[in-house]
Amino acid sequence: MNQHIQDRLRSRGPLLLIPDAVLLPEGVMELYAVVVGAGSFEAVGPTEEVERAYPHLQALRLPGHLLMPGFVDSHHHLTQSFGAALAFGEPSEIFRRVWVPLEGALDEESAYVAAKLAALESLRGGFTTVTDAGTRADVDTDVVACAARDAGIRCVLGLICDDAGEDQDSAVVLERAEKHLAAYTDDPLIHPSLAISIPEAATNATLHATGRLATEARAVVQMHVNEHLAAIERSLLRHGLRPLEHLDSVGALGPHLLAAHTTLLAPREVSLLADTGTAISYNPVASAWKGNAVAPATTLAERGVRFGIGTDGTRGDGFRLAEAAEFAQRLAYGLTTGDSSCGAGWTWLEHATAGGADAVGLGGSTGTIAVGTAADFLLVDVSTPELALSWDLPWELVRRGNRDQISAVFVAGRLRMWHGQPTDWDGPALVRRAAALARTAVARAPITRAHPTATAARSATTRGATPRGADAAPWGATPQTTTTARNTTPQAATPQAAPTQDHPAAQNHPAARNRSTAQ
């Protein structure tokens, strides 16, 4: 598409758009048009009917393009973007070693830039909505809201409400929660939610109370549930129940709850999800990179469990996420059962859009192309070699789509991205600033990595040595007793390691401020 089309798309008046096809819930519709005005879809229907209904609008034809809903990322941590690559090769529960120290090292500027950087990557990858599970950085949550708003992305913004620590006042936590839920009533892009890191991070009373507050506000409570074996074992020892069972016992399950990961589900827990209307975020790339298992998403879909698909901050490409969702099911479950379909493509496309919107509390507001919903959509080039010879476009989008095919990204009816770059702010400048701030933050954070970098691992392998963890001293040097991330910040001083959360000193460690036990 040329500059003239871009200029037309940037206009604030109503737009009558005629692409080659529109992706609706019932399938790909050719000879369809949409009218976008005041941030939402005013009309969706056959081209001739729409043109007759809007004779005063000059139609803008978009040859070679599909108009489809923007992706909804149902689980993200926006202020962790500085350390996305630090999770590679790491065993589970990396929050103790990476995320708590990293976010504890962020000041207001670096938290804002980290969140905006994550939003930029998400927009580039076709996400029009991100769901932030709350920041541990010692900054006001509004810093993250400002970053999302300035980037131009819709954000379900979590406020962490953990209160199980000795120095945490439950009444104060719930008061903050009420204020957060009321703070963004008139904001077109920010949708407040509450968050609890994992069930053991909050008292039973707060697990129940946050659910009540969220239900009254028509919001969601985000929580990491049944993600790691260690957390399940801790719950069994403490309560005699698995985490999801424990939530059920205190009345914390229900349509208000968005349970992230749920990779380790017993059959009864699948029934609990289905019976209570609890939603989950299926995060397949996170499972591959740093998890213990893959959530049984095909089974959940069959049982009618509500779910979206989340990145968990791994990589911001909506098409690759949908493909990973299918690919993980095929490897984890389909191969052993002879299920060569594993959702038939449409399952993952639907749960990455409309299903995701429903899971994060925005059902009926975004995630689909329909009259009255927010005009959050993509213009995808289907004339590329990967998509031009089309026989089954929805499945092809899942298996052969990628962010390079996205020509334009709209959020709330405004053009936000044009061929991978923001239309009204300087993306490259933000990336440069983020690179500088990230070096400082990572150098300051007492990050502990268990795995060496790829270069160190290769060097050790080719020399016949056993690859050592990233916390070991450089090869040939005297081992040190402290730990830090290697090969991330050249010449950075080695800070004191943060104690683990189970250590008595953890509560008083600066890096543990606002900590949560989420990944």
C-alpha positions in Angstrom: 0.0 0.0 0.0 1.3 3.5 -0.9 1.6 6.8 0.9 -1.8 8.0 -0.3 -3.5 5.0 1.3 -1.6 5.6 4.5 -2.7 9.2 4.6 -6.3 8.2 4.1 -6.1 5.6 6.8 -4.7 8.2 9.2 -7.7 10.5 8.8 -9.9 10.9 11.8 -13.2 11.0 10.0 -15.3 7.8 9.3 -13.6 5.4 7.0 -15.3 3.0 4.6 -12.8 0.2 4.0 -13.1 -2.4 1.3 -10.4 -5.1 1.6 -10.2 -8.2 -0.4 -11.8 -10.1 2.5 -12.9 -9.7 6.1 -12.3 -12.4 8.8 -15.5 -12.8 10.7 -16.3 -15.5 13.4 -18.0 -17.6 10.8 -15.1 -17.5 8.4 -13.4 -15.4 5.6 -16.0 -13.2 3.8 -15.2 -11.8 0.4 -16.9 -8.8 -1.1 -17.4 -7.3 2.4 -16.7 -3.8 3.7 -16.6 -2.1 7.1 -17.1 1.5 8.3 -14.9 2.7 11.1 -16.0 5.7 13.1 -15.6 7.1 16.6 -13.2 4.2 17.6 -15.6 1.4 16.7 -17.2 -0.5 13.8 -20.3 1.4 12.6 -21.1 -1.1 9.8 -19.9 -4.6 8.7 -21.5 -6.3 5.7 -21.6 -7.0 2.0 -19.9 -4.2 0.1 -22.9 -3.2 -2.0 -25.1 -2.8 1.1 -22.5 -0.8 3.0 -21.8 1.5 0.1 -25.6 2.2 -0.3 -25.9 2.9 3.4 -23.0 5.4 3.4 -23.1 7.2 0.0 -21.4 10.3 1.5 -18.2 8.3 2.3 -15.5 7.8 -0.3 -14.6 4.1 -0.2 -11.0 3.2 0.3 -10.1 -0.1 -1.5 -7.4 -2.2 0.0 -6.3 -4.7 -2.7 -4.4 -7.8 -1.6 -5.4 -7.4 2.0 -7.4 -9.2 4.7 -9.0 -7.2 7.4 -9.0 -9.3 10.6 -9.3 -8.7 14.4 -6.2 -7.7 16.3 -4.7 -10.4 18.5 -5.3 -10.3 22.3 -2.4 -11.2 24.5 -4.0 -12.8 27.5 -0.8 -12.8 29.7 2.1 -10.4 29.7 4.5 -8.7 32.0 5.3 -5.4 30.3 8.0 -4.2 32.7 10.1 -7.4 32.1 11.0 -6.5 28.5 14.6 -5.6 29.5 15.3 -9.2 30.5 13.3 -11.2 27.9 16.4 -13.0 26.7 17.6 -13.8 30.2 15.0 -16.6 30.5 16.7 -18.7 27.9 17.7 -22.2 29.1 16.5 -21.5 32.6 14.7 -24.0 34.8 11.3 -23.2 36.2 10.3 -20.6 38.8 12.7 -18.1 37.3 10.9 -15.2 39.1 13.1 -15.8 42.1 16.3 -15.5 40.1 15.5 -13.1 37.3 12.2 -11.2 37.4 12.1 -10.1 41.1 15.6 -8.7 41.0 15.2 -7.1 37.5 11.9 -5.3 38.2 13.3 -4.3 41.6 16.1 -2.4 39.8 13.7 -0.3 37.7 13.1 3.3 38.4 10.2 5.3 37.0 11.8 6.1 33.7 13.1 2.6 33.1 9.8 1.1 34.1 8.0 3.4 31.6 10.4 2.7 28.8 10.4 -1.1 29.5 6.6 -1.1 29.3 6.5 1.0 26.2 9.1 -1.2 24.5 7.0 -4.3 25.2 4.0 -2.4 23.8 5.9 -1.6 20.7 6.9 -5.2 20.1 3.3 -6.3 20.7 1.9 -3.8 18.2 4.4 -4.8 15.7 3.3 -8.4 16.1 -0.4 -7.6 15.6 -1.5 -7.4 19.2 -4.1 -4.7 19.8 -4.7 -5.7 23.4 -2.1 -6.8 26.1 -3.0 -8.1 29.5 -0.4 -7.0 32.1 -0.3 -9.1 35.2 1.1 -6.3 37.4 4.6 -4.9 37.9 6.9 -5.5 40.8 8.8 -2.3 40.1 8.6 0.2 42.9 6.6 2.7 40.8 3.0 3.7 40.6 1.0 1.4 38.3 0.0 4.5 36.4 3.5 4.5 34.9 2.6 1.3 33.0 -0.7 2.7 32.0 0.9 5.8 30.6 3.4 3.7 28.6 0.6 1.6 27.1 -1.6 4.7 26.4 1.3 6.6 24.8 2.2 3.5 22.6 -1.4 3.3 21.5 -2.3 -0.2 22.7 -5.3 -1.4 24.7 -4.2 -2.7 28.1 -5.8 -4.8 30.8 -3.7 -3.4 33.7 -3.2 -5.5 36.7 -2.4 -4.3 40.2 -0.7 -6.9 42.4 -2.6 -7.5 45.6 -0.4 -10.0 47.5 -0.9 -9.8 51.2 0.6 -13.0 52.7 3.9 -11.3 53.7 4.5 -10.3 57.3 4.8 -6.6 56.4 1.7 -6.4 54.3 -1.6 -5.0 55.6 -4.6 -6.7 54.0 -6.9 -3.6 54.6 -4.4 -1.3 52.8 -4.0 -3.8 49.9 -7.8 -4.0 49.4 -8.1 -0.2 49.6 -5.6 0.2 46.9 -7.4 -2.4 44.8 -10.7 -0.5 45.0 -9.0 2.8 44.0 -7.2 1.0 41.1 -10.5 -0.4 39.8 -12.1 3.0 39.9 -9.1 4.9 38.4 -9.6 4.3 34.7 -13.4 4.5 34.3 -13.3 6.9 31.3 -10.0 5.7 29.8 -10.6 4.3 26.3 -7.5 2.1 26.3 -6.8 1.2 30.0 -9.0 -1.5 31.6 -8.0 -2.1 35.3 -7.8 -5.5 36.8 -6.4 -7.0 40.0 -3.6 -9.6 40.2 -2.4 -12.1 42.8 1.0 -13.7 42.0 0.1 -17.3 43.0 -2.5 -18.5 45.5 0.0 -18.8 48.3 0.9 -15.1 48.0 -2.4 -14.0 49.4 -4.5 -14.7 52.4 -7.7 -16.7 51.9 -9.7 -13.6 52.8 -8.0 -11.6 50.1 -8.3 -14.3 47.5 -12.1 -14.1 48.1 -12.3 -10.3 48.5 -10.4 -9.5 45.3 -12.8 -11.8 43.4 -15.8 -9.9 44.9 -14.3 -6.5 44.0 -13.4 -7.6 40.4 -16.9 -9.0 39.9 -18.5 -5.8 41.1 -16.3 -3.8 38.7 -16.7 -6.2 35.8 -13.0 -6.8 35.9 -10.8 -9.8 36.2 -8.3 -11.1 38.8 -5.1 -12.4 37.2 -3.3 -15.2 39.0 -0.6 -17.8 38.1 -2.1 -21.2 38.9 -0.7 -24.7 38.6 2.2 -23.6 36.6 5.1 -25.3 38.3 5.4 -28.6 40.1 7.1 -27.0 43.1 4.1 -24.7 43.6 1.7 -27.6 43.5 3.8 -29.5 46.1 3.9 -26.5 48.4 0.1 -26.2 48.2 -0.4 -29.9 48.9 1.9 -29.7 52.0 0.2 -26.5 53.2 -3.4 -27.2 52.5 -3.7 -30.8 51.4 -5.1 -29.4 48.1 -3.6 -28.5 44.7 -3.6 -24.7 44.0 -6.7 -24.8 41.8 -8.5 -27.0 44.4 -7.5 -24.6 47.1 -8.9 -21.6 45.2 -12.2 -23.5 44.9 -12.3 -24.2 48.6 -12.1 -20.5 49.4 -14.6 -19.5 46.8 -12.1 -17.8 44.5 -12.9 -19.6 41.3 -15.4 -18.0 38.8 -15.8 -16.0 35.7 -13.8 -13.2 37.3 -10.6 -15.3 37.5 -8.0 -15.4 34.7 -5.7 -18.2 35.7 -2.4 -18.0 33.9 -0.6 -21.1 32.6 -2.5 -24.0 34.3 -0.1 -26.4 32.7 -0.4 -29.1 35.4 -4.1 -30.0 35.6 -5.6 -33.1 37.1 -8.9 -34.3 35.6 -11.0 -32.9 38.5 -9.4 -29.5 38.0 -10.4 -29.4 34.4 -14.0 -30.0 35.6 -13.6 -27.2 38.2 -12.6 -24.8 35.4 -15.5 -25.8 33.2 -18.1 -25.8 36.0 -17.1 -22.5 37.5 -16.6 -20.5 34.3 -13.1 -19.7 35.2 -10.9 -18.5 32.3 -7.3 -19.4 31.7 -4.4 -18.0 29.7 -2.7 -20.8 27.6 0.9 -19.7 27.2 2.6 -22.2 24.8 5.9 -20.4 24.2 6.4 -19.9 27.9 5.9 -23.6 28.4 8.6 -24.3 25.8 11.0 -21.8 27.1 10.7 -22.1 30.9 7.8 -24.3 31.9 7.2 -27.8 33.3 4.4 -28.8 30.9 1.9 -27.7 28.3 -1.6 -26.9 29.2 -4.1 -29.4 27.7 -5.8 -26.7 25.5 -7.5 -29.1 23.1 -9.1 -30.8 26.0 -10.1 -27.5 27.6 -11.6 -26.4 24.3 -13.6 -29.6 24.1 -14.9 -29.1 27.7 -15.9 -25.5 27.0 -13.3 -23.9 29.3 -12.9 -20.3 28.5 -9.3 -19.4 27.5 -7.1 -16.9 25.7 -3.5 -17.3 24.5 -0.7 -15.3 26.0 2.9 -14.6 25.3 4.1 -14.2 28.9 6.4 -11.7 27.5 8.3 -14.2 25.4 7.9 -12.7 21.9 5.4 -10.4 20.4 4.2 -12.0 17.2 0.5 -12.9 17.2 0.8 -15.3 14.2 3.7 -17.2 15.7 1.9 -17.4 19.0 -1.1 -19.0 17.3 1.2 -21.4 15.5 2.9 -22.2 18.8 -0.5 -22.9 20.4 -1.3 -25.5 17.8 2.3 -26.9 17.6 2.5 -27.5 21.3 -0.7 -29.4 21.4 0.4 -31.5 18.4 3.7 -32.5 20.1 2.4 -32.8 23.7 -0.9 -34.6 22.9 -1.7 -35.0 19.2 1.2 -37.3 18.4 0.4 -39.8 21.1 -3.3 -39.9 20.3 -3.2 -39.8 16.5 -4.9 -36.3 16.5 -3.4 -34.8 13.3 -5.8 -31.8 13.4 -5.4 -30.5 17.0 -8.0 -27.8 16.7 -8.1 -27.5 12.9 -6.4 -24.1 12.9 -9.6 -22.0 13.7 -9.4 -23.0 17.4 -6.2 -21.1 17.9 -7.1 -18.1 15.7 -10.4 -17.7 17.6 -8.8 -18.1 21.0 -6.1 -15.6 20.1 -8.8 -13.0 19.3 -12.4 -13.3 20.4 -11.7 -16.0 23.0 -8.8 -14.0 24.4 -11.0 -10.9 24.7 -13.6 -12.9 26.6 -11.0 -14.4 28.9 -9.5 -11.0 29.9 -12.9 -9.5 30.6 -13.4 -7.6 27.3 -15.7 -10.1 25.6 -18.1 -8.3 23.2 -15.8 -5.2 23.3 -12.9 -6.2 21.1 -11.5 -9.3 19.5 -14.0 -9.6 16.6 -15.2 -7.6 13.6 -18.7 -6.7 14.5 -20.9 -3.6 14.7 -20.4 -1.8 18.0 -17.1 -3.5 19.0 -13.9 -1.5 19.2 -12.1 -1.0 15.8 -9.0 -3.0 16.9 -7.9 -4.7 13.7 -5.1 -5.6 11.3 -4.7 -5.2 7.6 -2.7 -8.3 6.5 -1.0 -8.6 3.1 -2.3 -11.9 1.7 -0.5 -11.4 -1.6 2.8 -12.7 -0.2 4.2 -16.0 -1.3 3.1 -17.6 2.0 -0.5 -16.7 1.6 -1.3 -15.9 -2.0 -2.0 -19.5 -3.1 -4.8 -19.9 -0.5 -6.9 -23.0 0.0 -7.8 -22.6 3.7 -6.9 -19.0 4.8 -7.7 -19.3 8.6 -5.4 -22.3 9.0 -2.8 -20.8 6.7 -2.8 -17.7 8.9 -2.0 -20.0 11.9 0.7 -22.0 10.1 2.2 -19.6 7.6 1.4 -16.1 8.9 4.0 -13.8 10.5 4.2 -10.2 11.5 6.0 -9.2 8.3 2.7 -9.6 6.5 1.0 -7.0 8.7 0.7 -3.7 6.8 -1.3 -1.8 9.4 -2.5 -2.0 13.0 -5.5 -0.1 14.2 -6.5 0.3 17.9 -9.7 2.1 18.8 -10.1 3.1 15.2 -6.8 4.9 14.9 -3.9 3.8 12.8 -1.1 2.9 15.2 1.4 0.9 13.1 2.3 1.2 9.5 4.6 -1.6 8.2 6.1 -2.2 11.6 6.6 1.4 12.8 4.5 3.7 14.9 2.7 6.4 13.0 2.8 9.1 15.6 5.9 8.6 17.8 9.5 7.6 17.2 9.9 3.8 17.6 13.7 3.6 16.8 14.4 6.4 19.4 12.6 4.4 22.1 14.6 1.3 21.2 17.8 3.2 21.5 16.8 4.6 24.9 15.7 1.2 26.1 19.0 -0.4 25.2 20.9 2.2 27.3 18.6 1.9 30.3 18.5 -1.9 30.1 22.3 -2.1 30.5 22.1 -0.1 33.7 19.2 -2.0 35.1 20.6 -5.4 34.4 24.0 -4.4 35.9 22.2 -3.2 39.0 20.0 -6.2 39.5 21.3 -9.2 41.4 20.1 -11.6 38.7 21.1 -15.2 39.0 21.2 -17.4 35.9 21.5 -21.2 35.9 22.5 -21.6 32.3 25.4 -20.1 30.3 24.9 -18.0 27.2 24.8 -19.7 23.9 28.3 -18.6 23.1 29.7 -19.8 26.4 27.9 -23.2 26.0 29.2 -23.7 22.5 32.7 -22.7 23.6 32.6 -25.2 26.5 31.2 -28.0 24.3 33.8 -27.5 21.5 36.6 -27.5 24.1 35.3 -30.7 25.6 34.4 -29.1 28.9 31.1 -29.4 30.7 29.0 -26.2 30.2 28.7 -24.4 33.4 26.0 -22.1 34.6 25.9 -18.4 33.8 26.9 -17.6 37.4 30.2 -19.3 37.1 33.3 -17.2 36.6 34.5 -16.7 33.1 36.4 -19.6 31.7 39.9 -19.7 33.1 39.2 -17.1 35.8 39.0 -17.6 39.5 35.5 -18.6 40.6 33.5 -16.0 42.4 31.1 -16.5 45.3 28.4 -14.0 44.1 26.1 -14.5 41.2 25.0 -12.3 38.3 23.9 -12.6 34.7 26.9 -13.2 32.4 27.5 -11.6 29.1 24.5 -9.2 29.4 26.3 -6.1 30.6 30.0 -5.8 29.8 32.2 -4.7 32.7 29.3 -4.4 35.0 30.0 -4.8 38.7 28.8 -8.0 40.3 26.1 -7.1 42.9 25.1 -9.1 45.9 22.8 -12.0 45.1 19.2 -11.6 46.2 18.2 -14.2 48.7 15.5 -16.6 47.6 12.0 -15.9 48.8 12.2 -18.7 51.3 15.2 -17.1 52.9 14.5 -15.1 56.1 16.4 -12.1 54.6 14.3 -12.0 51.5 11.6 -9.7 52.9 14.1 -7.0 53.6 16.0 -7.2 50.4 15.6 -4.1 48.2 15.0 -6.3 45.1 12.1 -8.0 46.8 10.0 -4.9 47.1 6.7 -5.3 45.5 7.7 -8.8 44.7 5.2 -11.4 43.5 5.7 -15.0 43.0 4.6 -14.9 39.4 6.7 -15.8 36.4 
